[in-house]
Amino acid sequence: MAIKSVPVTILTGFLGAGKTTLLNHIIKEKKDTRFAIIENEFGEINIDSELVMRTDENIFELSNGCICCTLNGDLFELLNKLVTGKYDYDHLIIETTGIADPSAVAATFLTDYNIQTAFKLDGVVCLVDVKNVLDVLGVDEEASMQIAFADHIIFNKCDDTAENIIKKVKETVKGINPFAAQTYTNFGEADVEEILNLKAYNKEQVQFRLGYVSPQKHSLVSIKPQSHHQDIVSQSFIFENTFDLIKLRHYLSVMLFIQGGSFYRIKGILNIEGLKRKLIIQSVKGAPVFTDGDDWATDEKRETRIVFIGKKLRRDILEKGMTQCLYENS
């Protein structure tokens, strides 16, 4: 039986970015950690460990104590096998295909209560091939979606790339996703402790990323009204007035139901009328997910900070829709 709330890391990145190289680096560096690895790729498993025993259909035990499996069908069924089977592991890693939308995988862990009792999404890590990414962005929408949804971006193959190209890639990626942490490396040799402990969906980390400053920390980013790369736009808003929760839930749910394909990610801290605590919103695969944040401190300025990342998002329409959800005294 799997340990309750096993942390989950999703590895994404376009074809050739170096995901499997990073995965092998993680396994090598964390020899005392037992990983369950799901490879959402066609073909054979590509892990540098000798297969010593086949324990179930599409599930293998590796010589280093890890288990590995291929996702040939429904993710929920495979996760159920990992939970109910006699498998012992500490961390689940899912390597998506190079052309996959990671939000579809993340949604499983954020919207399904039964899965949340056994697994907890730690973060989405995206590998970016600095040598070739500029040729891919704007041609393949999936590459932009992967970057937009990431919590941590690893710029790979830096030694083989000119500094001016790396600078251009950094600016372009920041235009797509201004809130992800960044690492620069070669051969996928990133800081394993860091990328496996992102805690990106914890309320403290969401507040930190959106610029809410605690006495011990400084904000990593400043909210800017807009950044963009070609059709990919990041629209950020700050509202000082409180929101009507019923109106806001309805607006966001309808908007995502109708135009969910245009929204890659929504992340925000909401100031709701009548609530003593912050309300956190994150969207995955066309569904808004609300979770409780910390209580508002007595000396803290109450305001909503929310970021929309997606394709051709019009600022005026978003602002009008959000404004209509503000609380009104009757």
N, C-alpha and C positions, 0 to 999 in steps of 0.2 A: 504494500500500500504506500502510495506516495505521501511524503510529508505535507501537512497542510500548508497552503500558501507558498508553494515553491515559486521562487522568482523566475520570471520569464524575460528573456532578451530576444528581440527580433532583429536579425541581421538582413539588411537589404542593400541594394546597390545594383547599378546596371551591369549588363553583361561585360565580363572582363575586368571588373573593378577590383577584384581580389577577395571576395567574400570567403571562399574556401581556404585561402591562405591565412586569412585572419582567424578563421575557425580553428585551424590546426595550431596556430600560435597560442590561442586561448587554452586549448587542451594541453599543450606542452608546458605552458607557464603555470597552470593550475592543476598540478598532478594530484593534489590531495582532494580535489573536488570531483564528485561524480556527476557527470553531465548526462542529461537525456537530450539527444539531438534529433531534430526533425529536419530533414532536407527536402524541401519542396522543389526538387529538380527532377527532370526526366532522366532516366538512365540509372547507372549504378552509383552507389554511395562512394563519395570521394574523400574519405577520411584516412589520414596516415596512421592507421592502427590496424593490426591484423585481426580479422574476424575469427573469433575462437569458438563461437557457439551460436546457432540459430535458436532463439528462444520462442518465437512466435512468428506469425505471418508478417513479414516486412519489419520485424523488430529484431535487432542483432545486439549481442553483448560483445563489447570490444575488450581487448587484452588489458587496457588501462582501467577497466572497471566501469567505463561509460556504456550507455546503450545508444543505438542509432537506428533510425527508421526512416522510410520514405513515405511521403504523403501522396498516396495514389487515389484517395477518396475523400471522405468527409473528415475535417479536422476534429470535430467533436467526438466522433467514434474513436479516432486514434488517441485523443487525450483520455477518453474513458478507459481505453486499454492500459494506458500508462498508469492511471490511478488505481484501477482494480487489479492489475496484474502484480506479480511478486517482483517488482522492480524497485531498486534502491538508488535514488539520485537526489542531488542537492539543488540543481539548477537546470532549467529547460532552455535550450537555445533553438530557435527556429530560423533556418536559412531559407529565405524565399528565392524564387526564381528571379533572374535578372530583369524580367519584364513584368514582375508582379506589383500590384498595388498593396503596400503593407497595411493600409487601413483595414482591409478586409480581414486580415489575420488578427490585428489588434482588437477589432470589434468583438471577436469571440471572447476575449478575456475581459472586456470592459462592459459588456451588455448581458452576459449569461451568468445568472446567479450561481447555478450549480458549478460552473467552471471556476468562479471566483472563490469558492470554498476550498479549492485545491491549488489554484495557481494565482499569482499576482504579477501583473505586467510591470516589469521594472523599467523598460525603455526600448526605443527603436533606434538602432545604430545604422547609419547609412554610410557606405563606402563610396567615395568619389574618386574616380580615376582622373587625376589632374591633367594627364597628357591628352585625354580624348574627350573629356566631358563637354567642352564647349562645342564640339561637333555633334554631340548627341542632343543637348538641350535645344528645345525649339523644334526638333525633328521627331523625337520620341517623347510623348507626353508622360509616359510612365516614369522616366528619369526625373522629371520635374516633380511629380507626385511623391516619389521616394524621398527627395530632398525636403519637400514641403512638410512631410509627415514626421521627419526624423527629430529625435531629441538630442542626438549627438552625431556629428558629421566627422568622418575621418577622411582627410585628404591624403590619398595614397599615391605612391610612385613619385614623391617629390624630388628625390635626388636626380632623376632623369628628366626633369622639367625645368625650363628657364624661369628665373624669378619673376619676370614680367608676366609670364603665362599664369603662374601660381597666384599672383596678385589679381589678375583679371578673373580667375576662377573664384577666388575668395569673394570679390565684389559681386560677381554674378550669383553665387550661392547665397550670399547674405541678402541679396535682393529678393530671392525666393523665400528664404526662411531666416529672418533676422534674430530668432530666439534660440536656435540650437547651439550647444557648445561645440567647439571645434578642436581637432587634433591634426597635426601634420606628421606624416610618417612614411616609411617605405616597407614593402613586403608585409603590410598589415601588422607591423610590430607596434601596436598601440599599447597604452597602459591598461592592462587587463583588469586590474582592481577598479579602475575608474569606470570603464564601460560596462562592467557587470554590476555596478552599484550606482546606477543613475538615479533611481527612485523618482523617475520623471513624473509619475502620476500621484505622488504624495502631495498633500496639500501644501507642505512647506516649500517644496521645490517649485510648484506652480506659482505660488506667491512670489518666490524669489525671482523667477524668470520674467515675471510680468512687472517687476520693478517695485514690489512692496519690500521696503527695507526694514529689517529687524535691527535691534541695537548692535548685534554682533556681525552683521553682514552689510555689504554694499550691493546695490543693484548691479546686475551684469549688463543690463541693456536700458536704454532710454526709449520710451514709447514714441515712435514717429508716426505721423499721420499716414504715410504711404511709402512703400518701396515696391519695386516691380522688376521683372525680367520678362520682356516680350509680353505674352498673354498672362503670365503668372503674377498676381498682385497680392501684396500684404497690406491690408487696411486695418489700422489700429485706432481705437477710440478711448477717450476718457470721459465719463459722465459723472457729474457731481450729484445730481438729483437721484433719488431712490427709484427703483423699478417696481412695477406691479408684477409679481411672480406669475400669476395666471396669464396675464397678457403676454409676458415675455416667453413663457413656455409654449404658448400657442403659436406665436409669431415664428419662433425658431423651428418648431416642429414642422409647421406648414412650409416654411421656406426651404428646409432641408428635404422635405418630401418631394417638393416640386422641382427644386434645382440642386439636389444633393450632389449630382455629378460635377457641378461647378465649384463646390466647396471641398478643398482638400483637408482643411483643418480649421477648427474654431477652438480657442482657448481663452478663458477669461475668469476674473474674479468679480462677482456681482454684488452690488449693494442693494439689498432687497428691503422694501418697506416692511417693518414689523419684525424683522429678523435681527437678533443680536450677534449673529455670526455671519461670516462671509459665505457665499455660495459659489462653488467652483463649477464651471461648465467646460466640458471638452466634447468635441463631436468626433464620431467615428462612423464612417460608412452611412452617412445620411441620417444619423440619430444623435440628438443631444443627450449627453450624460451629465447629470447633476450630482455633486457630492458636497458634503459639508466641509467648510474650511474652519479656520480659527475664529474665535470671537473677536469682534472689533474692540480694540483697546480704547480706553476712555480718552486718551490723548491722540488717537489716530484719526487722520482725515478719512472719512468714509467716502469712497468713490468707486465707480465701476471702471475696470480696465479690461478691454476685450479686443482680441485680434482675430481677424478673418483672413485666411490664406486660401486662394483659389484662382480660378481662371476667369479673367475679364470681369472681376467684381467691381461694380460701380459704387463709389463712395457715397454719392448723394442718395442712392436708393437705400443702402444699408443704414445710413444715418437717419433717414426719414422713418424707416421701419422701426429702428430702435427707439427713436424719440416718441413714437406713438405708444410705446410700452411703458413710459415713465408713469410713476404713481401720481394720481390726481386726487386732491381732497374733494369730496363730494359735499 
